Amino acid sequence: MLGLLMAVLALALAYFALLDGWYLVRVPCAVLRARLLQPRVRDLLAEQSYSGRVLPSDLDLLLHMNNARYLREADVARAAHL
């Protein structure tokens, strides 16, 4: 039983490390947060913001967020906006 639990844990760790599983967790969380905790937006042209965190692994050599992470953050914000 312990061996099966360790195998499942190792598989989950590999999924999150290699396939960026946090992205698949963050999008539904962002949508739920937008629906349940934030007020409804009546004016679609009004300014909206979505906060996130940038990790050191998300930065390039000039300390800018790299393009792949930037688009991923924009995708999470767009899901929350919808």
DOTORKE-715334 format. One line per 8 residues: number of its first residue (from 1); their letters; for each residue x, y, z of N, C-alpha, C, O. Coordinates in Angstrom, 1 decimal, padded with zeros to 4 digits. Layout:
N
NUM) A) X:Y:Z:X:Y:Z:X:Y:Z:X:Y:Z ~ ... $
//
This chain:
82
1) MLGLLMAV) 000.8:-001.2:000.0:000.0:000.0:000.0:000.9:001.3:000.0:000.6:002.2:-000.7 ~ 001.9:001.2:000.8:002.8:002.4:000.9:003.6:002.6:-000.5:003.8:003.7:-000.9 ~ 003.9:001.5:-001.1:004.5:001.6:-002.4:003.6:002.2:-003.5:004.1:003.0:-004.3 ~ 002.3:001.9:-003.4:001.4:002.5:-004.4:001.2:004.0:-004.1:001.2:004.8:-005.0 ~ 001.2:004.4:-002.8:001.1:005.8:-002.4:002.3:006.6:-002.9:002.2:007.7:-003.4 ~ 003.5:006.0:-002.7:004.7:006.6:-003.2:004.8:006.8:-004.7:005.3:007.8:-005.2 ~ 004.2:005.8:-005.4:004.2:005.8:-006.9:003.3:006.9:-007.3:003.6:007.7:-008.3 ~ 002.1:007.1:-006.7:001.2:008.1:-007.1:001.8:009.5:-006.7:001.6:010.4:-007.5 $
9) LALALAYF) 002.4:009.6:-005.6:003.1:010.9:-005.2:004.2:011.2:-006.2:004.3:012.4:-006.6 ~ 005.0:010.3:-006.6:006.0:010.5:-007.6:005.4:010.9:-008.9:006.0:011.8:-009.6 ~ 004.4:010.3:-009.3:003.7:010.6:-010.6:003.1:012.1:-010.6:003.3:012.8:-011.5 ~ 002.5:012.4:-009.4:002.0:013.8:-009.3:003.1:014.8:-009.3:003.0:015.9:-009.9 ~ 004.2:014.5:-008.6:005.3:015.4:-008.6:005.9:015.6:-010.0:006.3:016.7:-010.3 ~ 006.1:014.5:-010.7:006.6:014.6:-012.1:005.6:015.4:-013.0:006.1:016.2:-013.8 ~ 004.3:015.2:-012.8:003.3:016.0:-013.6:003.5:017.5:-013.3:003.5:018.3:-014.3 ~ 003.6:017.9:-012.1:003.7:019.3:-011.7:005.0:019.9:-012.2:005.1:021.0:-012.5 $
17) ALLDGWYL) 006.1:019.1:-012.1:007.4:019.6:-012.4:007.7:019.7:-013.9:008.2:020.6:-014.4 ~ 007.2:018.7:-014.6:007.5:018.6:-016.1:006.5:019.2:-017.0:006.8:019.7:-018.0 ~ 005.2:019.1:-016.6:004.2:019.5:-017.5:003.5:020.8:-017.0:002.5:021.2:-017.5 ~ 004.1:021.5:-016.0:003.6:022.7:-015.4:002.1:022.6:-015.0:001.2:023.3:-015.5 ~ 001.9:021.7:-014.1:000.5:021.4:-013.7:-000.1:022.5:-012.9:-001.4:022.5:-012.8 ~ 000.6:023.5:-012.4:000.0:024.6:-011.7:-000.8:025.4:-012.6:-001.8:026.0:-012.2 ~ -000.5:025.4:-013.9:-001.3:026.2:-014.8:-002.7:025.6:-014.9:-003.7:026.4:-015.0 ~ -002.8:024.3:-014.9:-004.1:023.7:-015.0:-004.9:023.8:-013.7:-006.1:023.6:-013.7 $
25) VRVPCAVL) -004.2:024.1:-012.6:-004.9:024.4:-011.3:-005.3:025.8:-011.2:-006.3:026.1:-010.7 ~ -004.4:026.7:-011.7:-004.7:028.2:-011.6:-005.9:028.7:-012.4:-006.6:029.6:-011.9 ~ -006.1:028.2:-013.5:-007.2:028.7:-014.4:-008.5:028.5:-013.7:-009.3:029.4:-013.6 ~ -008.9:027.2:-013.3:-010.2:027.1:-012.6:-010.3:027.9:-011.3:-011.3:028.4:-010.9 ~ -009.1:028.0:-010.6:-009.1:028.8:-009.4:-009.4:030.3:-009.7:-010.1:031.0:-008.9 ~ -008.8:030.8:-010.8:-009.0:032.2:-011.2:-010.5:032.4:-011.6:-011.0:033.5:-011.2 ~ -011.1:031.5:-012.3:-012.5:031.6:-012.7:-013.4:031.6:-011.4:-014.3:032.4:-011.3 ~ -013.1:030.7:-010.5:-013.9:030.6:-009.3:-013.8:031.9:-008.4:-014.7:032.4:-007.9 $
33) RARLLQPR) -012.5:032.4:-008.4:-012.3:033.6:-007.6:-013.0:034.8:-008.2:-013.6:035.6:-007.5 ~ -013.0:034.9:-009.5:-013.7:036.0:-010.2:-015.2:035.9:-010.1:-015.9:036.9:-009.9 ~ -015.7:034.7:-010.1:-017.2:034.5:-010.0:-017.7:034.7:-008.5:-018.8:035.2:-008.3 ~ -016.9:034.2:-007.6:-017.4:034.2:-006.2:-017.0:035.4:-005.4:-017.8:035.8:-004.5 ~ -015.8:035.9:-005.6:-015.2:036.8:-004.6:-015.2:038.3:-005.2:-015.2:039.2:-004.4 ~ -015.2:038.4:-006.5:-015.0:039.8:-007.0:-016.4:040.3:-007.5:-017.2:039.5:-007.9 ~ -016.6:041.6:-007.4:-017.9:042.1:-007.9:-018.1:042.0:-009.4:-017.1:042.0:-010.1 ~ -019.3:041.9:-009.8:-019.5:041.9:-011.3:-019.1:043.1:-011.9:-019.3:044.2:-011.4 $
41) VRDLLAEQ) -018.6:043.0:-013.1:-018.2:044.2:-013.9:-019.3:044.5:-014.9:-019.8:043.7:-015.7 ~ -019.9:045.7:-014.8:-020.9:046.2:-015.6:-020.4:046.9:-016.9:-021.0:046.7:-018.0 ~ -019.3:047.6:-016.8:-018.7:048.3:-017.9:-017.6:047.5:-018.4:-016.5:047.4:-017.8 ~ -017.7:046.8:-019.6:-016.7:046.0:-020.1:-015.4:046.8:-020.6:-014.4:046.2:-020.7 ~ -015.6:048.1:-020.8:-014.5:048.9:-021.2:-013.7:049.5:-020.1:-012.7:050.2:-020.3 ~ -014.2:049.3:-018.9:-013.5:049.9:-017.7:-012.2:049.1:-017.4:-012.0:048.0:-017.8 ~ -011.3:049.8:-016.8:-010.0:049.2:-016.5:-010.2:048.1:-015.4:-010.9:048.2:-014.5 ~ -009.5:046.9:-015.7:-009.6:045.8:-014.8:-008.2:045.3:-014.6:-007.3:045.5:-015.4 $
49) SYSGRVLP) -007.9:044.8:-013.4:-006.6:044.3:-013.1:-006.7:042.9:-012.5:-007.7:042.5:-011.9 ~ -005.6:042.1:-012.7:-005.5:040.8:-012.1:-004.1:040.6:-011.6:-003.1:040.8:-012.4 ~ -003.9:040.4:-010.3:-002.6:040.3:-009.7:-002.1:038.9:-009.8:-002.9:037.9:-009.7 ~ -000.8:038.7:-009.9:-000.1:037.4:-009.9:001.3:037.6:-009.4:001.7:038.7:-009.0 ~ 001.9:036.5:-009.3:003.3:036.5:-008.8:004.3:036.0:-009.8:003.9:035.1:-010.6 ~ 005.4:036.6:-009.8:006.5:036.2:-010.8:007.6:035.6:-010.0:008.1:036.2:-009.0 ~ 007.9:034.4:-010.3:009.0:033.7:-009.6:010.3:033.9:-010.3:010.3:034.3:-011.5 ~ 011.4:033.7:-009.7:012.7:033.9:-010.3:012.9:033.0:-011.5:013.7:033.4:-012.4 $
57) SDLDLLLH) 012.3:031.9:-011.6:012.4:031.0:-012.7:011.7:031.5:-013.9:011.9:031.0:-015.0 ~ 010.8:032.5:-013.7:010.0:033.1:-014.8:010.8:034.3:-015.5:010.3:034.8:-016.5 ~ 012.0:034.6:-015.0:012.7:035.8:-015.6:013.8:035.3:-016.5:014.3:034.2:-016.4 ~ 014.1:036.2:-017.5:015.2:036.0:-018.4:016.4:036.6:-017.9:016.5:037.1:-016.7 ~ 017.5:036.7:-018.7:018.8:037.3:-018.2:018.7:038.7:-017.9:019.5:039.2:-017.1 ~ 017.8:039.5:-018.5:017.6:040.9:-018.2:016.6:041.2:-017.1:016.2:042.4:-016.9 ~ 016.1:040.1:-016.4:015.2:040.2:-015.3:013.8:040.7:-015.8:013.1:041.4:-015.1 ~ 013.4:040.3:-017.0:012.1:040.6:-017.6:011.4:039.2:-017.6:012.0:038.2:-017.7 $
65) MNNARYLR) 010.1:039.3:-017.5:009.3:038.0:-017.6:009.4:037.5:-019.0:009.2:038.2:-019.9 ~ 009.7:036.2:-019.1:009.9:035.7:-020.5:008.5:035.6:-021.2:007.5:035.6:-020.5 ~ 008.6:035.5:-022.5:007.4:035.5:-023.3:006.3:034.4:-023.0:005.1:034.7:-023.0 ~ 006.8:033.2:-022.8:005.9:032.1:-022.5:005.1:032.4:-021.2:003.9:032.1:-021.1 ~ 005.8:032.8:-020.2:005.1:033.1:-018.9:004.2:034.3:-019.0:003.1:034.3:-018.4 ~ 004.6:035.3:-019.8:003.7:036.5:-019.9:002.4:036.1:-020.6:001.4:036.5:-020.1 ~ 002.5:035.3:-021.6:001.3:034.9:-022.3:000.4:034.0:-021.4:-000.8:034.0:-021.5 ~ 001.1:033.2:-020.6:000.3:032.3:-019.7:-000.4:033.1:-018.6:-001.6:032.8:-018.3 $
73) EADVARAA) 000.2:034.2:-018.1:-000.4:035.1:-017.1:-001.6:035.8:-017.8:-002.6:036.0:-017.2 ~ -001.4:036.2:-019.1:-002.5:036.9:-019.8:-003.6:035.9:-020.0:-004.8:036.3:-020.0 ~ -003.3:034.7:-020.2:-004.4:033.7:-020.4:-005.2:033.5:-019.1:-006.4:033.3:-019.1 ~ -004.5:033.4:-018.0:-005.2:033.3:-016.7:-006.1:034.5:-016.4:-007.2:034.4:-016.0 ~ -005.6:035.7:-016.7:-006.3:036.9:-016.5:-007.5:037.0:-017.5:-008.6:037.4:-017.1 ~ -007.4:036.5:-018.7:-008.5:036.5:-019.6:-009.6:035.5:-019.1:-010.7:035.8:-019.3 ~ -009.2:034.4:-018.6:-010.2:033.4:-018.1:-010.9:034.0:-016.9:-012.1:033.8:-016.8 ~ -010.2:034.8:-016.1:-010.9:035.4:-015.0:-011.9:036.5:-015.5:-012.9:036.8:-014.9 $
81) HL) -011.5:037.2:-016.5:-012.3:038.3:-017.1:-013.6:037.7:-017.7:-014.6:038.3:-017.6 ~ -013.5:036.5:-018.4:-014.7:036.0:-019.0:-015.7:035.5:-017.9:-016.7:035.0:-018.3 $
//
